[in-house]
Amino acid sequence: MTAKVVEVKPEWDIFLSEYWDTVSSNPNSWTYVPSTYDVEGVELVGPKHMKLWMELEVWVNPGRHFGIDTQQVGDLVGDIEEYGINTDCPVVYYDIDTQERINGAHRNELSNKLNIPGWMMQAVRFKNEAAKIRFATQSNKKRKDVYSLPDAASIETAVRELVNIPEQSDIRTDEDIRAEVIKLGKGAISDSKIKDIANKLILERRYSGEISDGQRFQTWSADMVDTFVEEIGKDKWIEDVFLNSSEITLYINVLEFASREGSIIAAAEQACLSNKPLHFLLSVPVLSTEKLKTTRQKVFTDRLKTLERKMCNILGIDLDRHTNQFPWNHPDSEHRFMPQDKLEDKYNLVELDREKL
């Protein structure tokens, strides 16, 4: 077997230490191929090369919300002490124009503990700050043995920073926010966390009055409604009825009405057995072919009426004679719709005139 020939250059002397040898200093020993991670506005400058930690400036990465994980640093130190430097791992990236380290905080910290003066690095040039934030987050979603994967708080912080610079990030609508959270969070945090962060940021921006690009109408999901009724809404009905444990209430996203029929029947049974009205909180799909008011009215004239008809047919009774026995038609039932038009009071719910239905 032929021994591997390791190139040795005089300039590598400044990097050599107990744990960092000439193999570690040779760019050809590192199998990792630097990448832009498909982030627009990012350019790799030159090949990977050795660079001293002391030559770099500190950049506060919005996607590194809680800073360094000391436990992980300790684990990495122990791994290097036992096995040496792993040259199959990714390199550290730095901004060529500002000399700021973009990632590698954990490697920088372990280097301080093991007296490793530098690391294999790659210079990068960024079109703007948005590209820098996106790249910093994406570049940490790789090997967990080297990187500390961004957590939910870090993803949220990064997207917040991007939302604050729409002229660079092109984040202007609710769907832009959702797409950005998915892009940065996929592979790092769970789908449920991605949904929670997106909904939280969307609602925050809606209620800061910064809905842009003519986005007049909004849709709602169950978890967004939860946030509204618990933290945002000021309508007295929320406290008096919806959150009142003595009342029977149900949220329905009419877009999912068919799949909610079972829940409606179950709530109706509970109301009938308790001799109480059933109250609905509703959101409807936004249709380009129909006014919002019409879509809301059809919940009662079409959707619920069809359900009533089905149940009466099963029981063999006349709908017209028994329609008032359904607890959502109880004279004391109070139904409300989520605000979905920018022209509506965004803190209060919408009540339809039931006599005109």
N, C-alpha and C positions, 0 to 999 in steps of 0.2 A: 504494500500500500504506500502511495506517495504522500508525504507529509504536505499539509497545506502551507503555501508560502504566503507570509504576511508582509505586506509592504510597510516599511517604516520610514516616516518623514521626520526631519528634525523639528518642524514646527509643532509636532504632536507632543513634544516633551512637556509642555506646560499643562497638558491634560492628564498626564500619567500619575497614578496614585495606587494605593494598595488594592483598590477594587476596580480601577479603570486602567486597562492595558492598551497595547498597540492594536489589538484586534478590535477593541471597542472604539478606538479612534479612527479606524479605517471605514470610510463611507461604503466601500464595497462589501463590508462585513454585514451591513444592515440590509436585510431582505425587504423591509417595508418600503413601498413606493409612495412618496408624498402625493397628496391629493387636495383638490379644492373642495371635495365633498359636494360637488355640483352646486355650490353656492355662487350665485351671480355676483359679479364685481370683485372676484378674488383671483389673483394672479400669483403663481409660484415664480419666485425670482432665483434663478440659478439652481445648482444641484444641492443636495443635502451636504452638510459640512459640520465640523466641530466648532463650537463657540463657547466662550466662557460665560458662566452665569453672571459674573460681575459686570459684563458689558451690557446687560439688559436692564431696561427700565420696568417699573411695575405698572401694569394696566389692570384696573378693577373690572373683572369680567362679570357682567350682569347675570350671566348664566351660572355663576358659582355662588349661589345665594348664601350658603352657610360656610364658605371658605374651605379650609383644609380639614380633612378627616384624619385626626392624629392616629387613630387606630389603624387606618390603612397605611399611613406612613410607616408606622412601626412594623406592620406586616411586610412591607416592601423592603425595609432595611434588613429584616431577618432573612428574606429570600435572597437578597444580593450577598449578604455575608456568607450564606451557605452555598449558593449556586453561581454567584457572579452576575455580570450584566447580561441580560437577554437581548441579543442583537436582532431578534425576530420581531421586536416590538416597534410601535410607531415612534417617530421622532417628535421633538418639540418644535412648535412653530413660533416665529416672532415677526413683528411688523418691521419691514425693511426701512420704512420712512421715519418711524419714531423709536425704533429699537426696543419696543415693548414686547414682553413675553405674552403670547396669546393663550397658551395652555401650559401644562407641565408644572403646575404649582406643587404637586405632591413630589414630583421628581426633584424639583429645586430644593424642597425641604429635606428630603432624604439625603441629597448631595451634601447639604450643610452638616448633617449628622455623620456622614461617612467621609467627609473631606474630598469629595469629588468636585473638581473645579469647574467642569463644563459638561456638555452633553451633545449628542448628535442632533443637529437642528436643521430647519428649513425656513428660509426667508420667504415672506409673503407680502404682497402689496394689495391694499384694499381701496376700492373705489370710494367708499364712504363708511361712516360709523355703523350703518345698518348691516352692511356686508360683514363687518368685523364681528358684530354681535352674533350674527347667524353662524358664521364660521366657527367662532369660539365654542358655541353650543354643539354644533354638529361634530366637531373634531374630538369632542369628549365622549361621543356615543359609540366608542369602539371597544377595544380590549379592556375588560374590567380589571385585569391584573396590573395594568399600568394606569388606567384612567379611573377616576371616580365618576360614575355615571351621573348626569344631571338629575337632581330630584325634582319633585313637583314644584316646590317653591322656586327653584332656580329657573325652570322653564317659564313659570309665571313671570318672574322678574325680567327675563330676557324679552318676552313678548311685550311686557309693559314698556320697556325701553324702546322697542320698535314702534309701538303705537304712538309714542311721543314724538317720533320723527317720520311722519307719513310722507314727507317730501322725498325721503330716501327709501323707505321700506314699502311704499305703495299700499299700506294698510289703511283702507278708508271705509270699509263696510263690515258688517257683522260676519259675513262669510270670509272676508279677508282675515279677520282675527281667528276664526275657527280653523282655517286652512294653515295659518302660521303655527298655531299650537299643535296641530296634528303633525306638521312637518318636523318641528323641533322636539316634540315629545315622543314620537314613534320610536320604539326600540329602547327608550330610556325609562318611561313611566307607563302605567297601565292605561288602557282605553278609558276606564271610568275616571281616572285622574285627568286625562286629556279633556274629557267632556266637562268635568267640573271647572277646570281652569278657563276653558273657552266660554262657558256660560257666565262665569263670574265676571270676566273682562267685558263681555258683550253687554251685560246688564249695567255694569259700572259706567260704560261709555254712553249707553242710552240715557242714563239718569244724570249724566254730566252735561247733557244737551248737545253732544257732539256727533249726532248721527249725520253722516255726510252723503254726498253723491245722490241727493234727492231721495233717500231711503225713507219714504213716508210711512209705509206699513211694516209691522213686525210680526213674526210668529213667536210662539211660546212652546217650550217643552216642560214636562212635569217638574224637572229639577230646577228650571228657571222660575217656575211658578212658586216652588217652595221657598226660594230665596226672596221672591217678591213679598209673599205673605208674611214671612218671618222677619224681614229686615227693611223692606222698602215701602210697601203699601201703607197709605194713611187712611184708607177708607174705613169708616166705623163698622161696616158690615163684616170685615175680616175678623175683628175681635168679638163682635156680638154674635156672629153666626158661624163663620167658617172655622174658627179656632175654638169655638165654644163646645166643650165636651158633652153638653146636654143636647146639642143639636146634631142632626144627621146630615152630613154634607159629602159631596163628591166632586173632585175635579175631573173634567172630561176635555181631552183634546179631540175636537170633532173630526180631525183628520184621521183619527184612529177609532172612530165611533163603533165600527163593527166589532172590533176586538174588545171594546169596553162594555158591550151589551151584558155580559155576564156580571160585571161589577155593578152595573146599573140595577140589574134585577136583584142582586144580593143586597144592595143598599135599600132598594124599594121594599124588600121583605122585612128588613130591620125596622124601617120606618112604619110599615103597616102594623107590625107586631107591637110597636111602641105607641101606636096611634099618634104619630108625629109627621110633620111634613118632611119632604126630602128637598134639600137645597143644592143647586148645581153652581159650580164655578166653571166657566167654559172659555175656551179659546178656539178660534175657527181658522181654517185655511184662508190665505189671502188669494183671491181669484181675480185675474185680470178681466174676466167676463162678467163680473157681478159686483155690485156695491157691497161694502162690508156690512151695512145694516141688513141688507137682504139675506146675506149668508147667515147672519146671526138669527134672523127670524125663522129661517128654514130649519134650524135646530129643533124648534117646537112644531112647526107646521108640517115638516117632512120627516125628519129623523126620528124624533120621539113618537110622532103619530104612527109611523110605520111599525115601531116596536110595540106600541099599544095594540095595533091591529093584529100583529102576530100572536100576542098573548091572549087576546080575546078569541081569536080563531081556535087556539089550542083548547081553551076552556068552553068554547061553544056559546059565548055570550055576545051581546050586542055592544059594539064599541061606543056608539052615541049615548047609550044609557049608562055606561060604566066608566067613561073617560075620567070623570072626577074622582074615581076611586084610586087612581094612580097617584102615589104620594107627591110626585113632582107637579101635579095639578092641584094640590091642596091649596085652599085659599090663603093659608099662612106661609106657603113656600115662597122663598125669595131667591131668585136666580141672578147671577151677575156674570159679566163677560170681562175678560182681561182687556186692558187698554191696548189697542193694536194700531191706532191711527195717531200719527205724530200731533195731530190737531186736538186730540183728546187729552184730558188731564192725566198725565202719566203716573200719578201717584194714587189715583182713585179708579174704582171699577165702573163698568158701564151697566146700567139697568135699562132694559127694554120696556116699553109700554105694553104690558101683556094684554090689555084690552083691545089693542090694534092687531094682535096676532090672528 
